[in-house]
Structures are given as C-alpha cells and as structure tokens.
Amino acid sequence: MCGRFSVSGGMFSEMVSEEIGCEFKAEENLDLRPSQTVSTIIYVQGSVEQQDVHWGIHPNWAKKQIINAQAETVNEKKTFHHAMQNHRCLIPCSGWFEWHDEGAPRKQKYLFSHRDERPFYMAGIWFPGDTPQLVTLTTAANEICRPYHDRMPVLIPTKASWKWLEGNITAITPLLKVGNKLPITVTAVH
C-alpha cells in the first residue's frame, strides 16, 4: 500500500521547482523506501520550501513503523490530528509501486506514473523535531489503480498545491476524496 515510490533524476527537480514555485533539488532514488530520507515541500510563514524528512513515524504505542495514514480518518486520529491541522506537505515523485498477486511464485511489481512524465504530488503530513518525519496519505483506489490494489496515494493536482499546504481543513477536505483524474499509466516492472 504505497510502500515504495520513485524520484527521477534529470529534469524532475526542475519541473517541480517550476510547477510549485520554490527551489527544489531531490536526489534520484528509483526505489525510495520507508525509513529513507524524502524531499518534501512544506509551507512556512507565507512561502513554500523544500524540507528533507525521514519517511515513517514510530509512536510509543506502535509495534512497528507507520508510513501511511488513511485520508478518510487522518484528522480524527490522535496520532495524526495535529500534523494534519498544521504540518501538511507535498511529496514530489515520479511514480509509486504496488505488487499484485497474479499466481506466479512472486508478485508482479507495477509502476504507477504520470502519462505525460510529469511529477505527481503525494499528500503527506510531517512531524517536526530534530529529525523531521512524515507519513503519506492514502485513499481508496480509483478505477485505474483498483485492479492492482485497493488503496492509492492521495495525489494533489499542481493547481491545488498551495491550497493543500496552507488551507484550513474545510478547504482541503475535497482534495482527500477519490476521483482525482490525473493521467496515470501502469507499467509492469521486470
């Protein structure tokens, strides 16, 4: 469930900088995993900036690291409520991976990427501290992703990025709903 994603090299960082309006420079990582450092975009005092954070949180009560939160309940959960209210972020990526059981000895890996090779902006919440941390937000899969997995990342359209980062909960709630019509391409990875 959105446990790995990809950050391309080349023009990727320049596209993000241009689309979002801030300097952005991410290291290429074609198989970014939980517990690794993720380059995000956050809102601070009227502007947006890059913040590199650790992917995953480990609350005292949790037996293992938490990497995702469900968009449908994130604002209701004590663990996530404050971050959802005050520390939302965008996670620029070139795609994410899911594995699907097709009857073979190993599950088939699939890459979900933008049809036009543009960045996706996954919704996340971050937790400040000496080592800032984040979780990504997931929602029910749309019709393109549903055959492979029942969940997918919440994807924020570029034109709604500032609203996601600085808007109040009422303003951003529609962005958490299924139905995002971003052009997704699914590719088997061998």
Backbone torsions as a table, in degrees:
resi	resn	phi	psi	omega
1	MET	NA	82.7	176.7
2	CYS	56.0	44.9	-177.4
3	GLY	-94.9	-1.4	174.7
4	ARG	-152.2	147.3	174.6
5	PHE	-146.2	177.2	-172.3
6	SER	-124.2	138.6	173.1
7	VAL	-124.4	112.9	-176.8
8	SER	-76.7	161.4	172.6
9	GLY	-92.6	-148.7	176.6
10	GLY	62.9	-126.1	-174.6
11	MET	-84.0	-1.9	-174.8
12	PHE	-53.6	-54.3	-178.0
13	SER	-61.6	-38.2	178.0
14	GLU	-64.8	-40.1	177.5
15	MET	-62.3	-43.8	179.0
16	VAL	-62.4	-46.8	179.7
17	SER	-56.3	-44.6	-178.4
18	GLU	-68.1	-45.1	-176.0
19	GLU	-70.9	-37.3	-174.6
20	ILE	-94.5	-28.4	177.5
21	GLY	90.1	32.4	174.4
22	CYS	-146.4	158.9	176.8
23	GLU	-67.8	129.0	-178.0
24	PHE	-140.5	130.1	179.9
25	LYS	-143.6	101.3	179.4
26	ALA	-104.7	146.3	174.0
27	GLU	-77.3	141.4	176.5
28	GLU	-64.5	133.2	174.5
29	ASN	-152.2	103.4	-174.7
30	LEU	-82.4	1.4	177.5
31	ASP	-149.9	63.7	-177.0
32	LEU	-74.6	129.2	-172.7
33	ARG	-121.0	159.8	174.1
34	PRO	-54.7	147.6	-177.7
35	SER	82.5	-4.3	175.0
36	GLN	-91.6	168.3	179.1
37	THR	-82.8	133.5	-177.8
38	VAL	-119.7	133.4	174.4
39	SER	-85.0	121.8	-178.2
40	THR	-122.3	173.2	173.5
41	ILE	-120.1	127.8	-179.1
42	ILE	-124.3	164.2	177.6
43	TYR	-105.0	124.7	-179.8
44	VAL	-137.9	119.2	173.6
45	GLN	44.8	53.2	172.7
46	GLY	87.3	1.9	178.0
47	SER	-141.4	167.9	177.3
48	VAL	-108.3	149.0	179.9
49	GLU	-152.0	162.8	177.2
50	GLN	-78.8	139.8	173.9
51	GLN	-136.8	124.6	176.6
52	ASP	-92.3	126.3	-173.8
53	VAL	-133.8	162.7	177.8
54	HIS	-84.2	130.3	179.8
55	TRP	-84.8	111.2	176.9
56	GLY	121.6	145.8	174.7
57	ILE	-124.0	157.6	178.9
58	HIS	-136.5	79.6	178.0
59	PRO	-61.2	157.2	-178.7
60	ASN	-54.3	-38.3	-174.9
61	TRP	-79.6	-15.7	-174.2
62	ALA	-83.2	140.1	177.5
63	LYS	-79.6	-23.7	178.6
64	LYS	-144.3	170.7	-179.2
65	GLN	-62.9	140.9	176.1
66	ILE	-104.1	125.9	-178.2
67	ILE	-113.5	-20.5	-178.0
68	ASN	-130.9	155.3	170.7
69	ALA	-133.4	143.1	180.0
70	GLN	-77.4	126.9	-178.4
71	ALA	-58.2	-32.8	-176.2
72	GLU	-65.6	-25.4	-175.5
73	THR	-128.3	2.1	-173.0
74	VAL	-56.9	-38.7	-177.1
75	ASN	-76.2	-17.1	-179.9
76	GLU	-89.3	-21.5	-175.5
77	LYS	-82.5	130.1	-178.5
78	LYS	-56.1	-39.3	-178.1
79	THR	-60.6	-33.8	-171.5
80	PHE	-108.6	-17.1	-169.9
81	HIS	-54.1	-52.1	-177.0
82	HIS	-61.3	-44.4	179.4
83	ALA	-64.3	-39.0	179.3
84	MET	-64.1	-37.6	179.7
85	GLN	-73.1	-35.4	-167.0
86	ASN	-124.9	-14.6	-171.8
87	HIS	-138.8	61.3	175.8
88	ARG	-85.3	151.8	179.1
89	CYS	-141.9	165.6	171.8
90	LEU	-109.1	138.9	176.6
91	ILE	-115.3	97.7	178.5
92	PRO	-67.1	133.6	178.0
93	CYS	-148.8	158.9	177.1
94	SER	-94.0	-6.5	176.1
95	GLY	165.4	173.5	175.8
96	TRP	-134.7	164.6	-175.4
97	PHE	-115.5	146.6	169.1
98	GLU	-137.0	153.4	177.1
99	TRP	-113.4	138.6	-176.7
100	HIS	-128.3	132.4	178.7
101	ASP	-78.4	115.2	-179.6
102	GLU	-118.2	21.3	176.0
103	GLY	88.8	-6.5	178.5
104	ALA	-81.3	168.3	178.3
105	PRO	-57.7	-31.6	178.4
106	ARG	-120.4	148.1	176.0
107	LYS	-67.3	149.2	178.5
108	GLN	-84.4	130.6	178.3
109	LYS	-88.5	135.3	178.6
110	TYR	-126.0	141.0	174.2
111	LEU	-103.0	128.8	175.1
112	PHE	-105.8	113.5	-175.9
113	SER	-132.3	169.9	179.6
114	HIS	-76.1	129.2	-178.1
115	ARG	-54.2	-34.9	-177.9
116	ASP	-95.7	15.2	179.8
117	GLU	56.9	35.8	175.4
118	ARG	-96.4	163.8	175.0
119	PRO	-70.3	147.8	164.8
120	PHE	-96.8	154.9	176.0
121	TYR	-122.0	99.3	178.0
122	MET	-76.2	143.5	177.0
123	ALA	-81.3	139.2	177.1
124	GLY	-147.0	169.2	170.8
125	ILE	-127.4	143.2	-176.9
126	TRP	-123.0	157.2	-174.5
127	PHE	-121.2	110.2	-178.8
128	PRO	-63.7	161.8	177.8
129	GLY	156.4	-174.4	178.4
130	ASP	-57.6	-38.7	174.0
131	THR	-122.8	93.5	-179.8
132	PRO	-57.0	144.4	-177.4
133	GLN	-129.1	162.2	178.8
134	LEU	-144.7	160.2	165.5
135	VAL	-127.9	147.9	175.4
136	THR	-90.0	156.6	178.5
137	LEU	-103.2	138.6	178.6
138	THR	-119.7	159.9	178.0
139	THR	-141.1	173.2	175.9
140	ALA	-61.2	142.0	-177.8
141	ALA	-66.2	145.0	174.2
142	ASN	-81.9	-177.1	-174.3
143	GLU	-65.1	-26.3	178.8
144	ILE	-74.9	-42.1	-174.5
145	CYS	-87.0	-25.4	-173.7
146	ARG	-54.3	-36.6	178.8
147	PRO	-63.3	-17.2	-175.6
148	TYR	-105.5	-31.9	-178.7
149	HIS	-162.4	152.3	-178.5
150	ASP	-86.0	-5.3	177.2
151	ARG	-127.1	158.3	175.9
152	MET	-150.8	164.2	177.2
153	PRO	-66.9	150.3	167.8
154	VAL	-73.4	122.1	-179.0
155	LEU	-108.1	124.2	-178.3
156	ILE	-95.6	121.8	176.3
157	PRO	-61.1	145.8	-178.2
158	THR	-51.6	-44.2	-176.5
159	LYS	-66.1	-16.0	179.4
160	ALA	-104.3	8.3	-174.0
161	SER	-62.3	-44.8	-179.8
162	TRP	-66.4	-38.5	177.8
163	LYS	-59.4	-44.7	179.2
164	TRP	-60.4	-43.7	-174.5
165	LEU	-73.4	-39.2	-172.6
166	GLU	-115.3	-10.4	-176.0
167	GLY	-71.9	159.9	175.3
168	ASN	-79.0	169.9	-174.8
169	ILE	-58.0	-41.4	179.7
170	THR	-61.0	-41.5	-178.4
171	ALA	-69.2	-33.5	-174.9
172	ILE	-93.7	-12.9	-177.9
173	THR	-53.9	-42.2	178.4
174	PRO	-60.4	-24.5	179.2
175	LEU	-71.1	-16.4	-178.4
176	LEU	-87.5	-7.8	-175.2
177	LYS	-79.9	152.4	173.7
178	VAL	-68.6	153.9	177.0
179	GLY	121.1	-0.3	176.9
180	ASN	-57.5	126.6	-173.7
181	LYS	-102.3	32.3	176.3
182	LEU	-65.3	144.8	-176.8
183	PRO	-76.5	102.3	-177.1
184	ILE	-101.0	133.9	173.5
185	THR	-111.8	136.8	179.5
186	VAL	-111.5	127.2	-177.2
187	THR	-130.1	129.3	174.0
188	ALA	-69.4	135.9	-179.9
189	VAL	-107.8	125.9	-179.4
190	HIS	-113.5	NA	NA
